[in-house]
Amino acid sequence: MRFMQVAAVALVAAVALTGLWLGVLSPIFSSRSDGGIGQGEYTLDTTEGTTFTAASLKGQPTAVFFGFTHCPDVCPTTLGDMMGWQDALGDQAKDLRILFVTVDPERDSVDLLREYVGWLPGAIGATGAVDQVRAAEAAFRVFSQKEPLENGDYTMSHTSKVLVFDRAGRFVDTISYQEAPDTAVAKLKTALSS
């Protein structure tokens, strides 16, 4: 009887790991070679008064981060880290576009995003209809989920990595939350030089 329980738990774990690989990890790793991350059908409104689509990734190296303006820690910390990366890049920083895509389009208007990212040189905010934001999340292979709070409000769980693209719109690498500045800057330099 004990063996059957252990076997059942092992089977459930194997199925869960297979689902994780097929649904999340495999697309990320396989897209390093095929450039699939960021590609897809989505249209977002930006704080520059333009639209952002998959085609917009071409032409300028871009660091893409998904977050939200009510974020208590990860988002402001990451934007602060980005300013440090810009300082380390020196003159090269002016060639890097930073795109902050909200995962909370119900609260994050274009005007609110403009105020939120306005202090960071080269940063653009992007939002849109809920279905377009979700389509962008799927294209960039990121996750978000609304989490209710006790006071009736909510927060958002979301992927905390920065996705880096070269000027041809090809996915280069990810920068982890609070990654060492020297490795983060090295990844950005790779995008800037290709």
C-alpha positions in Angstrom: 0.0 0.0 0.0 2.8 2.4 0.9 4.6 1.6 -2.4 1.4 2.6 -4.3 1.2 5.9 -2.5 4.9 6.7 -3.3 4.4 5.7 -6.9 1.3 7.9 -7.2 3.2 10.9 -5.8 6.1 10.2 -8.1 3.8 10.0 -11.1 2.1 13.3 -10.2 5.5 15.0 -9.7 6.7 13.7 -13.1 3.6 15.0 -14.9 4.0 18.4 -13.2 7.6 18.6 -14.1 6.8 17.6 -17.7 4.1 20.3 -17.9 6.6 22.9 -16.5 9.2 21.9 -19.1 6.7 21.9 -22.0 4.8 25.0 -21.0 7.5 27.3 -19.6 11.1 26.2 -19.7 11.3 24.5 -23.1 9.9 27.5 -25.0 12.4 29.8 -23.3 15.4 27.6 -24.0 14.4 26.7 -27.5 13.7 30.4 -28.4 17.3 31.3 -27.7 18.0 29.8 -31.1 14.8 30.7 -33.0 14.2 34.2 -31.7 10.6 33.3 -30.7 10.5 35.4 -27.5 8.7 38.7 -28.2 7.1 37.5 -31.4 3.4 37.2 -31.7 0.2 39.3 -32.2 -0.1 42.1 -29.7 -0.5 45.9 -29.9 0.3 48.1 -26.9 -0.1 51.8 -26.4 3.1 53.5 -25.2 3.9 56.6 -23.2 5.5 58.1 -26.3 2.0 58.1 -28.0 3.0 55.3 -30.4 2.0 51.6 -30.5 4.4 48.8 -29.7 4.2 45.5 -31.5 6.6 42.6 -32.2 7.9 44.6 -35.2 8.9 47.4 -32.8 11.6 45.3 -31.3 13.7 45.8 -34.5 15.9 48.8 -34.9 17.1 49.4 -31.3 18.5 47.1 -28.6 15.8 46.8 -26.0 15.5 45.7 -22.3 11.9 44.6 -21.6 10.5 44.3 -18.1 6.9 43.4 -17.1 5.7 44.9 -13.9 3.1 47.4 -12.5 3.0 50.8 -10.9 1.6 49.6 -7.5 4.4 47.1 -7.1 5.9 47.5 -3.6 9.5 46.2 -4.2 10.5 44.3 -7.4 9.6 46.9 -9.9 11.1 50.0 -8.3 14.2 48.1 -7.4 14.6 46.8 -11.0 14.1 50.3 -12.4 16.7 51.5 -10.0 19.1 48.7 -11.1 18.5 49.8 -14.7 19.7 53.3 -13.9 22.8 51.7 -12.5 23.3 49.7 -15.7 22.9 52.9 -17.7 25.6 54.6 -15.6 27.9 51.6 -16.2 27.2 51.6 -19.9 28.2 55.3 -20.3 27.6 56.7 -23.8 26.3 53.3 -25.0 23.2 53.7 -22.7 21.6 56.2 -25.1 21.3 53.4 -27.7 19.4 51.1 -25.2 15.6 51.4 -25.1 13.9 50.3 -21.9 10.3 49.1 -22.2 8.2 48.7 -19.0 5.0 46.7 -19.9 2.3 46.7 -17.2 0.8 43.5 -16.1 -2.0 45.5 -14.4 -3.8 47.3 -17.3 -6.9 47.8 -15.2 -5.1 50.4 -13.1 -2.0 51.4 -15.1 -3.1 54.0 -17.7 -0.6 55.6 -20.1 -0.5 58.7 -18.0 0.3 56.8 -14.8 3.0 54.8 -16.6 4.5 58.0 -18.0 4.8 59.4 -14.5 6.2 56.1 -13.2 9.0 55.6 -15.7 9.6 59.2 -16.6 12.6 59.6 -14.3 14.5 56.8 -16.0 16.3 58.0 -19.2 15.1 56.2 -22.3 12.3 54.3 -20.5 9.0 53.8 -22.2 5.8 52.5 -20.5 3.3 50.3 -22.4 -0.2 49.2 -21.6 -3.3 48.3 -23.6 -6.6 46.3 -23.4 -6.4 43.4 -21.0 -6.4 40.9 -23.9 -3.5 42.7 -25.6 -1.4 42.8 -22.5 -2.1 39.1 -21.9 -1.1 38.4 -25.6 2.2 40.3 -25.0 2.8 38.3 -21.8 2.4 35.1 -23.9 4.7 36.4 -26.6 7.4 37.3 -24.1 6.8 34.1 -22.1 6.2 35.9 -18.8 3.7 35.2 -16.1 1.4 37.4 -14.1 -1.5 36.7 -11.7 -3.8 38.9 -9.7 -3.5 38.2 -5.9 -6.3 39.4 -3.6 -5.3 41.3 -0.4 -7.2 41.2 2.8 -8.5 44.8 2.5 -10.3 44.0 -0.8 -7.5 45.4 -2.9 -5.1 43.3 -5.0 -1.5 43.0 -6.0 0.1 41.2 -8.9 2.5 38.3 -8.9 4.7 38.5 -12.0 7.9 37.4 -13.7 10.8 39.5 -12.4 13.3 39.0 -15.2 14.4 41.6 -17.7 14.5 40.3 -21.3 17.2 41.6 -23.5 16.9 42.0 -27.3 19.4 43.1 -29.9 18.8 45.7 -32.6 17.5 43.0 -35.0 14.8 42.1 -32.4 16.4 38.8 -31.5 16.2 37.6 -27.9 19.7 37.7 -26.4 19.4 36.8 -22.7 17.6 37.4 -19.4 18.8 39.4 -16.5 17.6 38.0 -13.1 16.2 40.1 -10.3 19.1 41.8 -8.5 21.6 40.1 -10.7 25.2 41.2 -10.2 25.7 44.5 -12.1 28.7 43.3 -14.0 27.0 40.3 -15.5 23.8 42.4 -16.3 25.9 45.0 -18.0 27.8 42.4 -20.0 24.5 41.0 -21.3 23.4 44.5 -22.3 26.7 45.1 -24.1 26.2 41.9 -26.1 22.8 43.2 -27.3 24.3 46.6 -28.0 27.2 45.2 -30.0 25.2 42.8 -32.2 
